Amino acid sequence: MTDTGPLSMRDQEFIAVLRSRAGQGKSKTAKSHKLGIATVKEVFRSVYQPRTEQEYEPKALLSTLNRLKERGAVRWVGRDDGENIALPLTILVYRRPEPKEGPLPLPPLVETLSWLADQWPRLKPRHQAVYTAVNEWMLNHPEPAPAPLCERALEIFGKRKFTQWFPEPEKAFRSFSFSPYFSDRAKTGELLNIRESQPPLLTERYFGGSQESGYASMGSGNILMVVENHTTCWSMAESLDGVDHDLKHLAWGIGKSFVRSIASILPKHEVGGIRYFGDVDASGLAIPIGANTRAGESGLPEVEPAVELYDALFTLGTALPGKEKPVSGIQAEKLAAWLPEQHRERAIGLLMSGERLAQEWVGLRHLESTQAWHADLR
């Protein structure tokens, strides 16, 4: 069985979690696995977060299952529950077909890329995927606002159909090896309106003056904001120019390094609050949890989630398959418990399905367009 036709982001997340739950502890080669309706309901509630009972039992659930059934992702097995709106007691969940890296059809090209028509048959499938994604993005964004490299890459490649080539789409352009055109950094930057965003210069004098620590020192407040990835850190610094806030320092956490580096904060630095913003995946949540444990041991303030930034990420972001393996329900609950309560159920579903939300979805354009996230800085 294969999936055909477009599904919404939530539908894609739903079937991904169903596949993960149905396949736990079972053969990895079987084409399908059975799943009881009680588990299906549990997953449905965690993914769609219905606001009332009437939204999910049973009409909305049946409608969703029918959409997946029409696309060959699930089918009914045996009896139904005998209710007025009958739900199957058991469903068969088909594994996602292994992607095949075959040639892609030539899409209708924007004028800037019209030269590709003659070269298309000679391009490798990976290069065809690059040009297909860029061409599609250019058709939809004829006058794009400038964006840093990783944020622009995520806009272009952050779709499920491209994950077989780019499992971490925000990193797709870090290596300019997509000849013949995208091997030229300057031309690519001009074509895609990319702004240069270099990571900050790291120094032991991080808590020194702003002239010595780049954009680390932000003001006279007492809040330390730590951001997992440097692109988002740069975008936040850019968008805060001239903004009134209580931020004292803005730090690039450098991934897992923050778990250890938090111990470098001393009483003389006068940090009164620590906020964190990162990817929503297993490692992205383990980082602040680990740092929070060390903060407690060092007598530092609690590491708290940047609520408004995570709100934006869950609203703007597209959940995509990650490189990390799905985690158990118990582990997912432990990791998601650090997040704001309104996002925990959906985060649990993502973690159990092995999917993720990259923080770069909250990019420069959004940060400059709204002041809602400034609440995290006060």
Contacts in CASP RR format, 6 or more apart in sequence:
PFRMAT RR
TARGET T0000
AUTHOR 0000-0000-0000
METHOD contacts of the structure
MODEL  1
MTDTGPLSMRDQEFIAVLRSRAGQGKSKTAKSHKLGIATVKEVFRSVYQP
RTEQEYEPKALLSTLNRLKERGAVRWVGRDDGENIALPLTILVYRRPEPK
EGPLPLPPLVETLSWLADQWPRLKPRHQAVYTAVNEWMLNHPEPAPAPLC
ERALEIFGKRKFTQWFPEPEKAFRSFSFSPYFSDRAKTGELLNIRESQPP
LLTERYFGGSQESGYASMGSGNILMVVENHTTCWSMAESLDGVDHDLKHL
AWGIGKSFVRSIASILPKHEVGGIRYFGDVDASGLAIPIGANTRAGESGL
PEVEPAVELYDALFTLGTALPGKEKPVSGIQAEKLAAWLPEQHRERAIGL
LMSGERLAQEWVGLRHLESTQAWHADLR
1 31 0 8 1.000
1 32 0 8 1.000
1 72 0 8 1.000
1 73 0 8 1.000
1 94 0 8 1.000
1 97 0 8 1.000
2 72 0 8 1.000
2 97 0 8 1.000
3 15 0 8 1.000
3 71 0 8 1.000
3 72 0 8 1.000
3 73 0 8 1.000
3 96 0 8 1.000
3 97 0 8 1.000
4 71 0 8 1.000
4 72 0 8 1.000
5 71 0 8 1.000
7 15 0 8 1.000
7 67 0 8 1.000
7 68 0 8 1.000
7 71 0 8 1.000
9 318 0 8 1.000
9 319 0 8 1.000
10 47 0 8 1.000
10 48 0 8 1.000
11 64 0 8 1.000
11 67 0 8 1.000
11 68 0 8 1.000
12 160 0 8 1.000
12 319 0 8 1.000
13 47 0 8 1.000
13 319 0 8 1.000
13 346 0 8 1.000
13 349 0 8 1.000
13 350 0 8 1.000
13 353 0 8 1.000
13 355 0 8 1.000
14 43 0 8 1.000
14 44 0 8 1.000
14 47 0 8 1.000
14 48 0 8 1.000
14 64 0 8 1.000
14 68 0 8 1.000
15 68 0 8 1.000
15 73 0 8 1.000
15 74 0 8 1.000
15 93 0 8 1.000
16 96 0 8 1.000
16 321 0 8 1.000
16 353 0 8 1.000
16 354 0 8 1.000
16 355 0 8 1.000
17 43 0 8 1.000
17 46 0 8 1.000
17 47 0 8 1.000
17 349 0 8 1.000
17 352 0 8 1.000
17 353 0 8 1.000
18 35 0 8 1.000
18 40 0 8 1.000
18 43 0 8 1.000
18 74 0 8 1.000
18 91 0 8 1.000
18 93 0 8 1.000
19 93 0 8 1.000
19 94 0 8 1.000
19 95 0 8 1.000
19 96 0 8 1.000
19 353 0 8 1.000
20 326 0 8 1.000
20 352 0 8 1.000
20 353 0 8 1.000
20 354 0 8 1.000
21 35 0 8 1.000
21 39 0 8 1.000
21 43 0 8 1.000
21 352 0 8 1.000
22 32 0 8 1.000
22 33 0 8 1.000
22 34 0 8 1.000
22 35 0 8 1.000
22 93 0 8 1.000
23 33 0 8 1.000
23 93 0 8 1.000
23 95 0 8 1.000
26 33 0 8 1.000
30 95 0 8 1.000
31 94 0 8 1.000
31 95 0 8 1.000
32 92 0 8 1.000
32 93 0 8 1.000
32 94 0 8 1.000
32 95 0 8 1.000
33 92 0 8 1.000
33 93 0 8 1.000
33 95 0 8 1.000
34 77 0 8 1.000
34 90 0 8 1.000
34 91 0 8 1.000
34 92 0 8 1.000
34 93 0 8 1.000
35 90 0 8 1.000
35 91 0 8 1.000
35 92 0 8 1.000
35 93 0 8 1.000
36 89 0 8 1.000
36 90 0 8 1.000
36 91 0 8 1.000
37 81 0 8 1.000
37 87 0 8 1.000
37 88 0 8 1.000
37 89 0 8 1.000
37 90 0 8 1.000
37 91 0 8 1.000
40 61 0 8 1.000
40 65 0 8 1.000
40 91 0 8 1.000
41 56 0 8 1.000
41 57 0 8 1.000
41 61 0 8 1.000
43 349 0 8 1.000
44 56 0 8 1.000
44 60 0 8 1.000
44 61 0 8 1.000
44 64 0 8 1.000
45 56 0 8 1.000
45 345 0 8 1.000
46 345 0 8 1.000
46 346 0 8 1.000
46 348 0 8 1.000
46 349 0 8 1.000
47 345 0 8 1.000
47 346 0 8 1.000
47 349 0 8 1.000
48 55 0 8 1.000
48 56 0 8 1.000
48 60 0 8 1.000
48 64 0 8 1.000
49 345 0 8 1.000
49 346 0 8 1.000
50 56 0 8 1.000
50 60 0 8 1.000
58 83 0 8 1.000
58 85 0 8 1.000
58 87 0 8 1.000
59 85 0 8 1.000
61 87 0 8 1.000
62 85 0 8 1.000
62 86 0 8 1.000
62 87 0 8 1.000
65 74 0 8 1.000
65 87 0 8 1.000
65 88 0 8 1.000
65 91 0 8 1.000
68 74 0 8 1.000
69 75 0 8 1.000
69 76 0 8 1.000
72 94 0 8 1.000
73 93 0 8 1.000
73 94 0 8 1.000
74 91 0 8 1.000
74 92 0 8 1.000
74 93 0 8 1.000
74 94 0 8 1.000
75 91 0 8 1.000
75 92 0 8 1.000
75 94 0 8 1.000
76 88 0 8 1.000
76 90 0 8 1.000
76 91 0 8 1.000
76 92 0 8 1.000
77 88 0 8 1.000
77 90 0 8 1.000
77 91 0 8 1.000
77 92 0 8 1.000
78 88 0 8 1.000
78 89 0 8 1.000
78 90 0 8 1.000
79 88 0 8 1.000
79 89 0 8 1.000
80 86 0 8 1.000
80 87 0 8 1.000
80 88 0 8 1.000
80 89 0 8 1.000
81 87 0 8 1.000
81 88 0 8 1.000
81 89 0 8 1.000
99 164 0 8 1.000
101 125 0 8 1.000
101 126 0 8 1.000
101 164 0 8 1.000
101 165 0 8 1.000
102 125 0 8 1.000
103 121 0 8 1.000
103 125 0 8 1.000
103 128 0 8 1.000
104 125 0 8 1.000
104 128 0 8 1.000
104 129 0 8 1.000
104 132 0 8 1.000
106 116 0 8 1.000
106 117 0 8 1.000
106 120 0 8 1.000
107 132 0 8 1.000
107 135 0 8 1.000
107 136 0 8 1.000
108 139 0 8 1.000
109 116 0 8 1.000
109 117 0 8 1.000
109 135 0 8 1.000
110 135 0 8 1.000
110 138 0 8 1.000
110 139 0 8 1.000
112 138 0 8 1.000
112 191 0 8 1.000
113 131 0 8 1.000
113 134 0 8 1.000
113 135 0 8 1.000
113 138 0 8 1.000
116 123 0 8 1.000
116 131 0 8 1.000
116 135 0 8 1.000
119 180 0 8 1.000
120 128 0 8 1.000
123 131 0 8 1.000
125 165 0 8 1.000
126 165 0 8 1.000
126 178 0 8 1.000
127 178 0 8 1.000
127 179 0 8 1.000
129 162 0 8 1.000
129 165 0 8 1.000
129 166 0 8 1.000
130 165 0 8 1.000
130 172 0 8 1.000
130 178 0 8 1.000
130 182 0 8 1.000
131 178 0 8 1.000
133 156 0 8 1.000
133 157 0 8 1.000
133 159 0 8 1.000
133 162 0 8 1.000
134 156 0 8 1.000
134 182 0 8 1.000
134 192 0 8 1.000
137 155 0 8 1.000
137 156 0 8 1.000
141 155 0 8 1.000
144 152 0 8 1.000
144 192 0 8 1.000
144 193 0 8 1.000
145 193 0 8 1.000
145 364 0 8 1.000
145 365 0 8 1.000
146 193 0 8 1.000
146 194 0 8 1.000
146 195 0 8 1.000
146 364 0 8 1.000
147 155 0 8 1.000
147 193 0 8 1.000
147 194 0 8 1.000
147 195 0 8 1.000
147 363 0 8 1.000
147 364 0 8 1.000
147 365 0 8 1.000
148 194 0 8 1.000
148 195 0 8 1.000
148 196 0 8 1.000
148 197 0 8 1.000
148 231 0 8 1.000
148 234 0 8 1.000
148 235 0 8 1.000
148 363 0 8 1.000
148 364 0 8 1.000
149 173 0 8 1.000
149 174 0 8 1.000
149 194 0 8 1.000
149 196 0 8 1.000
149 197 0 8 1.000
149 231 0 8 1.000
150 170 0 8 1.000
150 171 0 8 1.000
150 173 0 8 1.000
150 174 0 8 1.000
150 197 0 8 1.000
150 229 0 8 1.000
150 231 0 8 1.000
150 360 0 8 1.000
151 170 0 8 1.000
151 231 0 8 1.000
151 235 0 8 1.000
151 360 0 8 1.000
151 363 0 8 1.000
151 364 0 8 1.000
152 173 0 8 1.000
152 192 0 8 1.000
152 193 0 8 1.000
152 194 0 8 1.000
153 169 0 8 1.000
153 170 0 8 1.000
153 171 0 8 1.000
153 172 0 8 1.000
153 173 0 8 1.000
153 174 0 8 1.000
154 169 0 8 1.000
154 170 0 8 1.000
154 358 0 8 1.000
154 360 0 8 1.000
154 361 0 8 1.000
156 169 0 8 1.000
156 172 0 8 1.000
156 192 0 8 1.000
157 165 0 8 1.000
157 166 0 8 1.000
157 169 0 8 1.000
157 172 0 8 1.000
158 166 0 8 1.000
158 169 0 8 1.000
158 170 0 8 1.000
158 318 0 8 1.000
158 320 0 8 1.000
159 169 0 8 1.000
159 318 0 8 1.000
159 320 0 8 1.000
160 318 0 8 1.000
160 320 0 8 1.000
160 321 0 8 1.000
162 169 0 8 1.000
163 169 0 8 1.000
163 320 0 8 1.000
163 321 0 8 1.000
163 322 0 8 1.000
166 172 0 8 1.000
167 321 0 8 1.000
167 322 0 8 1.000
167 323 0 8 1.000
168 322 0 8 1.000
168 323 0 8 1.000
168 358 0 8 1.000
169 320 0 8 1.000
169 358 0 8 1.000
170 231 0 8 1.000
170 358 0 8 1.000
170 360 0 8 1.000
173 182 0 8 1.000
173 188 0 8 1.000
176 182 0 8 1.000
176 183 0 8 1.000
176 184 0 8 1.000
176 185 0 8 1.000
176 188 0 8 1.000
177 183 0 8 1.000
181 187 0 8 1.000
181 188 0 8 1.000
182 188 0 8 1.000
188 194 0 8 1.000
195 364 0 8 1.000
197 230 0 8 1.000
197 231 0 8 1.000
197 234 0 8 1.000
197 235 0 8 1.000
198 234 0 8 1.000
199 230 0 8 1.000
199 233 0 8 1.000
199 234 0 8 1.000
199 252 0 8 1.000
200 213 0 8 1.000
200 214 0 8 1.000
200 215 0 8 1.000
200 216 0 8 1.000
200 230 0 8 1.000
200 233 0 8 1.000
200 234 0 8 1.000
200 252 0 8 1.000
201 214 0 8 1.000
202 254 0 8 1.000
203 212 0 8 1.000
203 213 0 8 1.000
205 212 0 8 1.000
205 213 0 8 1.000
206 213 0 8 1.000
206 216 0 8 1.000
206 249 0 8 1.000
206 251 0 8 1.000
206 264 0 8 1.000
207 213 0 8 1.000
207 216 0 8 1.000
207 217 0 8 1.000
207 249 0 8 1.000
207 269 0 8 1.000
208 216 0 8 1.000
208 217 0 8 1.000
209 217 0 8 1.000
210 216 0 8 1.000
210 217 0 8 1.000
210 218 0 8 1.000
210 219 0 8 1.000
215 233 0 8 1.000
215 234 0 8 1.000
215 237 0 8 1.000
215 250 0 8 1.000
216 249 0 8 1.000
216 250 0 8 1.000
216 251 0 8 1.000
217 248 0 8 1.000
217 249 0 8 1.000
218 237 0 8 1.000
218 240 0 8 1.000
218 245 0 8 1.000
218 247 0 8 1.000
218 248 0 8 1.000
218 249 0 8 1.000
218 250 0 8 1.000
219 245 0 8 1.000
219 247 0 8 1.000
219 248 0 8 1.000
220 248 0 8 1.000
221 245 0 8 1.000
221 246 0 8 1.000
221 247 0 8 1.000
221 248 0 8 1.000
222 246 0 8 1.000
222 248 0 8 1.000
222 270 0 8 1.000
222 271 0 8 1.000
222 272 0 8 1.000
222 273 0 8 1.000
223 245 0 8 1.000
223 246 0 8 1.000
223 247 0 8 1.000
223 248 0 8 1.000
223 249 0 8 1.000
223 271 0 8 1.000
223 272 0 8 1.000
223 273 0 8 1.000
223 274 0 8 1.000
223 275 0 8 1.000
223 377 0 8 1.000
223 378 0 8 1.000
224 248 0 8 1.000
224 249 0 8 1.000
224 251 0 8 1.000
224 265 0 8 1.000
224 271 0 8 1.000
224 272 0 8 1.000
224 273 0 8 1.000
224 274 0 8 1.000
224 275 0 8 1.000
225 236 0 8 1.000
225 247 0 8 1.000
225 249 0 8 1.000
225 250 0 8 1.000
225 251 0 8 1.000
225 275 0 8 1.000
225 276 0 8 1.000
225 277 0 8 1.000
225 306 0 8 1.000
225 376 0 8 1.000
225 377 0 8 1.000
226 251 0 8 1.000
226 252 0 8 1.000
226 253 0 8 1.000
226 258 0 8 1.000
226 274 0 8 1.000
226 275 0 8 1.000
226 276 0 8 1.000
226 277 0 8 1.000
226 291 0 8 1.000
226 303 0 8 1.000
227 233 0 8 1.000
227 236 0 8 1.000
227 250 0 8 1.000
227 251 0 8 1.000
227 252 0 8 1.000
227 253 0 8 1.000
227 276 0 8 1.000
227 277 0 8 1.000
227 278 0 8 1.000
227 359 0 8 1.000
228 253 0 8 1.000
228 255 0 8 1.000
228 258 0 8 1.000
228 276 0 8 1.000
228 277 0 8 1.000
228 278 0 8 1.000
228 279 0 8 1.000
228 284 0 8 1.000
228 287 0 8 1.000
228 359 0 8 1.000
229 252 0 8 1.000
229 255 0 8 1.000
229 278 0 8 1.000
229 279 0 8 1.000
229 359 0 8 1.000
229 360 0 8 1.000
230 252 0 8 1.000
230 254 0 8 1.000
231 360 0 8 1.000
232 277 0 8 1.000
232 278 0 8 1.000
232 359 0 8 1.000
232 360 0 8 1.000
232 362 0 8 1.000
232 363 0 8 1.000
233 250 0 8 1.000
233 251 0 8 1.000
233 252 0 8 1.000
233 253 0 8 1.000
235 363 0 8 1.000
235 364 0 8 1.000
235 367 0 8 1.000
236 250 0 8 1.000
236 367 0 8 1.000
237 250 0 8 1.000
238 364 0 8 1.000
238 367 0 8 1.000
238 368 0 8 1.000
239 364 0 8 1.000
239 367 0 8 1.000
239 368 0 8 1.000
240 247 0 8 1.000
240 250 0 8 1.000
240 377 0 8 1.000
243 371 0 8 1.000
243 374 0 8 1.000
245 374 0 8 1.000
245 377 0 8 1.000
245 378 0 8 1.000
246 377 0 8 1.000
246 378 0 8 1.000
247 377 0 8 1.000
248 270 0 8 1.000
248 271 0 8 1.000
249 271 0 8 1.000
251 258 0 8 1.000
253 261 0 8 1.000
254 261 0 8 1.000
255 283 0 8 1.000
255 284 0 8 1.000
255 287 0 8 1.000
256 283 0 8 1.000
256 287 0 8 1.000
258 276 0 8 1.000
258 287 0 8 1.000
258 288 0 8 1.000
258 291 0 8 1.000
259 287 0 8 1.000
259 290 0 8 1.000
259 291 0 8 1.000
259 294 0 8 1.000
260 294 0 8 1.000
262 274 0 8 1.000
262 291 0 8 1.000
262 294 0 8 1.000
262 295 0 8 1.000
262 298 0 8 1.000
262 300 0 8 1.000
262 303 0 8 1.000
263 294 0 8 1.000
263 298 0 8 1.000
265 271 0 8 1.000
265 274 0 8 1.000
265 298 0 8 1.000
265 300 0 8 1.000
271 300 0 8 1.000
271 301 0 8 1.000
272 301 0 8 1.000
273 301 0 8 1.000
273 302 0 8 1.000
273 304 0 8 1.000
274 295 0 8 1.000
274 300 0 8 1.000
274 301 0 8 1.000
274 302 0 8 1.000
274 303 0 8 1.000
274 304 0 8 1.000
275 303 0 8 1.000
275 304 0 8 1.000
275 305 0 8 1.000
275 306 0 8 1.000
275 376 0 8 1.000
275 377 0 8 1.000
276 287 0 8 1.000
276 288 0 8 1.000
276 291 0 8 1.000
276 303 0 8 1.000
276 304 0 8 1.000
276 305 0 8 1.000
276 306 0 8 1.000
277 305 0 8 1.000
277 306 0 8 1.000
277 309 0 8 1.000
277 310 0 8 1.000
277 313 0 8 1.000
277 359 0 8 1.000
277 362 0 8 1.000
277 376 0 8 1.000
278 284 0 8 1.000
278 287 0 8 1.000
278 288 0 8 1.000
278 359 0 8 1.000
279 356 0 8 1.000
279 357 0 8 1.000
279 358 0 8 1.000
279 359 0 8 1.000
280 310 0 8 1.000
280 313 0 8 1.000
280 314 0 8 1.000
280 339 0 8 1.000
280 343 0 8 1.000
280 347 0 8 1.000
280 350 0 8 1.000
280 356 0 8 1.000
280 357 0 8 1.000
280 359 0 8 1.000
281 322 0 8 1.000
281 324 0 8 1.000
281 350 0 8 1.000
281 351 0 8 1.000
281 354 0 8 1.000
281 355 0 8 1.000
281 356 0 8 1.000
281 357 0 8 1.000
282 324 0 8 1.000
282 327 0 8 1.000
282 331 0 8 1.000
282 335 0 8 1.000
282 351 0 8 1.000
282 354 0 8 1.000
283 324 0 8 1.000
285 335 0 8 1.000
285 336 0 8 1.000
285 338 0 8 1.000
285 339 0 8 1.000
285 347 0 8 1.000
285 351 0 8 1.000
286 335 0 8 1.000
288 303 0 8 1.000
288 305 0 8 1.000
288 338 0 8 1.000
289 335 0 8 1.000
289 338 0 8 1.000
291 303 0 8 1.000
292 302 0 8 1.000
292 303 0 8 1.000
292 338 0 8 1.000
295 301 0 8 1.000
295 302 0 8 1.000
295 303 0 8 1.000
296 302 0 8 1.000
305 338 0 8 1.000
305 339 0 8 1.000
305 340 0 8 1.000
306 373 0 8 1.000
306 376 0 8 1.000
307 340 0 8 1.000
307 375 0 8 1.000
307 376 0 8 1.000
308 372 0 8 1.000
308 373 0 8 1.000
308 374 0 8 1.000
308 375 0 8 1.000
308 376 0 8 1.000
309 359 0 8 1.000
309 362 0 8 1.000
309 373 0 8 1.000
309 376 0 8 1.000
310 339 0 8 1.000
310 340 0 8 1.000
310 343 0 8 1.000
311 340 0 8 1.000
311 342 0 8 1.000
311 343 0 8 1.000
311 372 0 8 1.000
312 362 0 8 1.000
312 366 0 8 1.000
312 370 0 8 1.000
312 372 0 8 1.000
312 373 0 8 1.000
313 357 0 8 1.000
313 359 0 8 1.000
313 361 0 8 1.000
313 362 0 8 1.000
314 343 0 8 1.000
314 346 0 8 1.000
314 357 0 8 1.000
316 361 0 8 1.000
316 362 0 8 1.000
316 366 0 8 1.000
317 357 0 8 1.000
317 358 0 8 1.000
317 361 0 8 1.000
317 362 0 8 1.000
318 357 0 8 1.000
318 361 0 8 1.000
319 350 0 8 1.000
319 355 0 8 1.000
319 356 0 8 1.000
319 357 0 8 1.000
320 355 0 8 1.000
320 356 0 8 1.000
320 358 0 8 1.000
321 354 0 8 1.000
321 355 0 8 1.000
321 356 0 8 1.000
322 354 0 8 1.000
322 355 0 8 1.000
322 356 0 8 1.000
324 354 0 8 1.000
324 356 0 8 1.000
325 354 0 8 1.000
326 351 0 8 1.000
326 352 0 8 1.000
326 353 0 8 1.000
326 354 0 8 1.000
327 335 0 8 1.000
327 351 0 8 1.000
327 352 0 8 1.000
327 354 0 8 1.000
328 352 0 8 1.000
329 348 0 8 1.000
329 351 0 8 1.000
329 352 0 8 1.000
331 351 0 8 1.000
332 347 0 8 1.000
332 348 0 8 1.000
332 349 0 8 1.000
332 351 0 8 1.000
332 352 0 8 1.000
333 344 0 8 1.000
333 348 0 8 1.000
335 347 0 8 1.000
335 351 0 8 1.000
336 343 0 8 1.000
336 344 0 8 1.000
336 345 0 8 1.000
336 347 0 8 1.000
336 348 0 8 1.000
336 351 0 8 1.000
337 344 0 8 1.000
339 347 0 8 1.000
349 355 0 8 1.000
350 356 0 8 1.000
350 357 0 8 1.000
362 373 0 8 1.000
367 373 0 8 1.000
END
